[in-house]
Amino acid sequence: MLQVENFSNNILTNINFHLHDNENLIILGSNGAGKSTLAKVLCGISYSDAVELFSQMLHLLNAKERAELINYIPPKLEIFDEYISLREYLELSELYSQLNINHVLELLDLQTLQHKPCITLSSGEQQLTMLASSLLHNAKLTIFDEPTANLDPQKTLKVYKILASDSIGSRIIITHDLNLAYKLGYKVLYMSDGKIEFFDENKKFFEDSNLDKFFGDSLKRIDNYFVVNL
């Protein structure tokens, strides 16, 4: 499904990994590790001739072909039209999904906000708006960059259930939330200083030896929940 071979730029060094069909991935790492830079390479925002996606070289695809295969959901909603409403924004996102806008609005409890300008939404509401747009786009592979940032516990649970469901195709999730990463159970890629330090199954990453290696004494495990060791 996805293969990257020997890619380097001014931030990333010797990136090599592959995902098989229907595999999902969690990307973890400290701030500045290169996670979002890698995401932009994978979806073609940053040029690379080292990415193969669904047996096609990404840099050879036109915009329409690329949009069908991959979608990147950034950590922050950027709106260039201060008057565009949430519903109008979602109308622009409708591409390959069998879901309709009303269904997605109901799924994410956004019905009462649909006519509000996106620029007036709270950070958490904007986060849900971007998730809604991903459902309506429905690319074969979606990259979510910090999808639960700025969300309260109830909304985080709602997003988790969607990310764990069959509502979307294959997915790559960039997050600092170790509880989300652990519960989803996806394969894990851990980055540090632009390099891949770990790429393997979820269960192996969350072994105590790896947690000690990557997080030291800053992390505490309590009944398979992970908290900062204050």
JOCOR-V587531 format. One record per residue. N is the residue number from 1. RES is the residue in one small letter. PHI is phi in whole degrees, -180 to 180 (999 if undefined). D_LAST is the distance of its C-alpha to the last C-alpha in Angstrom with 1 decimal. Layout:
# JOCOR-V587531
n=N res=RES phi=PHI d_last=D_LAST
n=N res=RES phi=PHI d_last=D_LAST
This chain:
# JOCOR-V587531
n=1 res=m phi=999 d_last=40.7
n=2 res=l phi=-140 d_last=38.7
n=3 res=q phi=-142 d_last=39.1
n=4 res=v phi=-124 d_last=38.0
n=5 res=e phi=-125 d_last=39.7
n=6 res=n phi=51 d_last=39.0
n=7 res=f phi=-97 d_last=37.8
n=8 res=s phi=-141 d_last=36.6
n=9 res=n phi=-145 d_last=36.5
n=10 res=n phi=-72 d_last=35.0
n=11 res=i phi=-117 d_last=31.4
n=12 res=l phi=-98 d_last=31.7
n=13 res=t phi=-131 d_last=33.1
n=14 res=n phi=50 d_last=35.2
n=15 res=i phi=-82 d_last=33.9
n=16 res=n phi=-138 d_last=35.4
n=17 res=f phi=-169 d_last=34.7
n=18 res=h phi=-146 d_last=36.5
n=19 res=l phi=-120 d_last=36.1
n=20 res=h phi=-83 d_last=38.8
n=21 res=d phi=-55 d_last=40.4
n=22 res=n phi=68 d_last=38.1
n=23 res=e phi=-84 d_last=35.0
n=24 res=n phi=-116 d_last=31.8
n=25 res=l phi=-139 d_last=29.0
n=26 res=i phi=-106 d_last=25.3
n=27 res=i phi=-109 d_last=24.5
n=28 res=l phi=-118 d_last=21.0
n=29 res=g phi=158 d_last=19.7
n=30 res=s phi=-71 d_last=17.8
n=31 res=n phi=-58 d_last=19.1
n=32 res=g phi=81 d_last=22.6
n=33 res=a phi=-75 d_last=23.1
n=34 res=g phi=110 d_last=26.4
n=35 res=k phi=-64 d_last=25.7
n=36 res=s phi=-69 d_last=27.6
n=37 res=t phi=-62 d_last=30.2
n=38 res=l phi=-62 d_last=30.9
n=39 res=a phi=-59 d_last=31.2
n=40 res=k phi=-69 d_last=33.8
n=41 res=v phi=-68 d_last=35.7
n=42 res=l phi=-64 d_last=35.8
n=43 res=c phi=-104 d_last=37.3
n=44 res=g phi=90 d_last=39.7
n=45 res=i phi=-66 d_last=38.3
n=46 res=s phi=-105 d_last=38.1
n=47 res=y phi=-66 d_last=41.2
n=48 res=s phi=-157 d_last=41.2
n=49 res=d phi=-105 d_last=44.1
n=50 res=a phi=-110 d_last=41.8
n=51 res=v phi=-109 d_last=40.6
n=52 res=e phi=-111 d_last=42.7
n=53 res=l phi=-129 d_last=42.1
n=54 res=f phi=49 d_last=44.0
n=55 res=s phi=66 d_last=46.5
n=56 res=q phi=-129 d_last=47.1
n=57 res=m phi=-75 d_last=46.1
n=58 res=l phi=-59 d_last=44.0
n=59 res=h phi=-71 d_last=45.6
n=60 res=l phi=-94 d_last=49.0
n=61 res=l phi=-85 d_last=48.2
n=62 res=n phi=-82 d_last=49.3
n=63 res=a phi=-61 d_last=47.0
n=64 res=k phi=-67 d_last=48.3
n=65 res=e phi=-65 d_last=47.9
n=66 res=r phi=-66 d_last=44.3
n=67 res=a phi=-64 d_last=43.4
n=68 res=e phi=-72 d_last=44.6
n=69 res=l phi=-91 d_last=42.5
n=70 res=i phi=-146 d_last=39.2
n=71 res=n phi=-140 d_last=37.2
n=72 res=y phi=-114 d_last=34.1
n=73 res=i phi=-105 d_last=31.9
n=74 res=p phi=-73 d_last=29.9
n=75 res=p phi=-75 d_last=26.5
n=76 res=k phi=-140 d_last=28.4
n=77 res=l phi=-76 d_last=31.8
n=78 res=e phi=-114 d_last=34.4
n=79 res=i phi=-118 d_last=37.6
n=80 res=f phi=-97 d_last=40.7
n=81 res=d phi=-114 d_last=42.7
n=82 res=e phi=-68 d_last=41.3
n=83 res=y phi=-101 d_last=43.7
n=84 res=i phi=-67 d_last=42.9
n=85 res=s phi=-86 d_last=41.8
n=86 res=l phi=-57 d_last=39.3
n=87 res=r phi=-64 d_last=42.3
n=88 res=e phi=-63 d_last=44.2
n=89 res=y phi=-62 d_last=41.2
n=90 res=l phi=-70 d_last=41.1
n=91 res=e phi=-61 d_last=44.9
n=92 res=l phi=-73 d_last=44.5
n=93 res=s phi=-89 d_last=42.0
n=94 res=e phi=-67 d_last=44.5
n=95 res=l phi=-131 d_last=45.6
n=96 res=y phi=-118 d_last=45.5
n=97 res=s phi=-81 d_last=44.0
n=98 res=q phi=-88 d_last=46.0
n=99 res=l phi=-80 d_last=43.9
n=100 res=n phi=-106 d_last=45.1
n=101 res=i phi=-61 d_last=43.3
n=102 res=n phi=-60 d_last=43.7
n=103 res=h phi=-65 d_last=42.1
n=104 res=v phi=-67 d_last=39.1
n=105 res=l phi=-60 d_last=38.7
n=106 res=e phi=-69 d_last=38.8
n=107 res=l phi=-59 d_last=36.4
n=108 res=l phi=-107 d_last=33.7
n=109 res=d phi=56 d_last=34.8
n=110 res=l phi=-111 d_last=36.0
n=111 res=q phi=-57 d_last=39.5
n=112 res=t phi=-73 d_last=39.3
n=113 res=l phi=-103 d_last=37.9
n=114 res=q phi=-62 d_last=40.5
n=115 res=h phi=-103 d_last=42.7
n=116 res=k phi=-80 d_last=40.1
n=117 res=p phi=-61 d_last=39.9
n=118 res=c phi=-57 d_last=36.9
n=119 res=i phi=-67 d_last=36.1
n=120 res=t phi=-93 d_last=35.4
n=121 res=l phi=-73 d_last=32.9
n=122 res=s phi=-69 d_last=29.2
n=123 res=s phi=-61 d_last=26.8
n=124 res=g phi=-67 d_last=26.1
n=125 res=e phi=-65 d_last=29.9
n=126 res=q phi=-66 d_last=30.6
n=127 res=q phi=-61 d_last=28.2
n=128 res=l phi=-68 d_last=30.3
n=129 res=t phi=-62 d_last=33.4
n=130 res=m phi=-67 d_last=32.7
n=131 res=l phi=-63 d_last=32.1
n=132 res=a phi=-59 d_last=35.4
n=133 res=s phi=-64 d_last=37.1
n=134 res=s phi=-67 d_last=36.0
n=135 res=l phi=-65 d_last=37.5
n=136 res=l phi=-79 d_last=40.7
n=137 res=h phi=-70 d_last=40.9
n=138 res=n phi=57 d_last=40.3
n=139 res=a phi=-67 d_last=40.4
n=140 res=k phi=-66 d_last=40.6
n=141 res=l phi=-137 d_last=37.2
n=142 res=t phi=-120 d_last=34.6
n=143 res=i phi=-103 d_last=31.6
n=144 res=f phi=-106 d_last=28.8
n=145 res=d phi=-100 d_last=26.4
n=146 res=e phi=55 d_last=23.1
n=147 res=p phi=-70 d_last=25.1
n=148 res=t phi=-109 d_last=22.3
n=149 res=a phi=-63 d_last=20.9
n=150 res=n phi=71 d_last=21.3
n=151 res=l phi=-102 d_last=22.2
n=152 res=d phi=-76 d_last=21.3
n=153 res=p phi=-56 d_last=20.7
n=154 res=q phi=-64 d_last=24.5
n=155 res=k phi=-72 d_last=25.5
n=156 res=t phi=-61 d_last=22.9
n=157 res=l phi=-63 d_last=24.5
n=158 res=k phi=-62 d_last=27.9
n=159 res=v phi=-66 d_last=27.2
n=160 res=y phi=-57 d_last=25.9
n=161 res=k phi=-63 d_last=29.1
n=162 res=i phi=-70 d_last=31.2
n=163 res=l phi=-65 d_last=29.5
n=164 res=a phi=-91 d_last=30.0
n=165 res=s phi=-99 d_last=33.6
n=166 res=d phi=-98 d_last=36.9
n=167 res=s phi=-69 d_last=37.2
n=168 res=i phi=-127 d_last=36.6
n=169 res=g phi=-77 d_last=37.8
n=170 res=s phi=-63 d_last=35.8
n=171 res=r phi=-144 d_last=32.5
n=172 res=i phi=-120 d_last=30.0
n=173 res=i phi=-122 d_last=26.5
n=174 res=i phi=-94 d_last=24.2
n=175 res=t phi=-157 d_last=20.7
n=176 res=h phi=-102 d_last=17.0
n=177 res=d phi=-84 d_last=16.5
n=178 res=l phi=-67 d_last=16.2
n=179 res=n phi=-65 d_last=17.0
n=180 res=l phi=-61 d_last=20.1
n=181 res=a phi=-61 d_last=21.0
n=182 res=y phi=-68 d_last=20.8
n=183 res=k phi=-68 d_last=22.7
n=184 res=l phi=-69 d_last=25.4
n=185 res=g phi=77 d_last=26.1
n=186 res=y phi=-75 d_last=27.7
n=187 res=k phi=-54 d_last=28.2
n=188 res=v phi=-120 d_last=25.4
n=189 res=l phi=-119 d_last=26.0
n=190 res=y phi=-111 d_last=23.1
n=191 res=m phi=-116 d_last=23.9
n=192 res=s phi=-151 d_last=22.9
n=193 res=d phi=52 d_last=25.0
n=194 res=g phi=78 d_last=27.7
n=195 res=k phi=-120 d_last=28.2
n=196 res=i phi=-84 d_last=27.8
n=197 res=e phi=-100 d_last=25.7
n=198 res=f phi=-156 d_last=25.9
n=199 res=f phi=-150 d_last=28.3
n=200 res=d phi=-169 d_last=28.9
n=201 res=e phi=-69 d_last=28.4
n=202 res=n phi=-57 d_last=25.3
n=203 res=k phi=-60 d_last=25.1
n=204 res=k phi=-70 d_last=25.3
n=205 res=f phi=-60 d_last=22.5
n=206 res=f phi=-87 d_last=20.1
n=207 res=e phi=-68 d_last=21.1
n=208 res=d phi=-58 d_last=18.4
n=209 res=s phi=-63 d_last=20.2
n=210 res=n phi=-72 d_last=19.9
n=211 res=l phi=-62 d_last=16.2
n=212 res=d phi=-64 d_last=15.7
n=213 res=k phi=-64 d_last=18.2
n=214 res=f phi=-92 d_last=16.9
n=215 res=f phi=-122 d_last=13.1
n=216 res=g phi=58 d_last=12.7
n=217 res=d phi=-91 d_last=9.5
n=218 res=s phi=-81 d_last=7.5
n=219 res=l phi=-123 d_last=8.6
n=220 res=k phi=-128 d_last=9.0
n=221 res=r phi=-99 d_last=12.5
n=222 res=i phi=-130 d_last=13.4
n=223 res=d phi=52 d_last=17.2
n=224 res=n phi=63 d_last=17.4
n=225 res=y phi=-117 d_last=14.9
n=226 res=f phi=-118 d_last=12.1
n=227 res=v phi=-131 d_last=8.6
n=228 res=v phi=-70 d_last=5.7
n=229 res=n phi=-85 d_last=3.8
n=230 res=l phi=-75 d_last=0.0
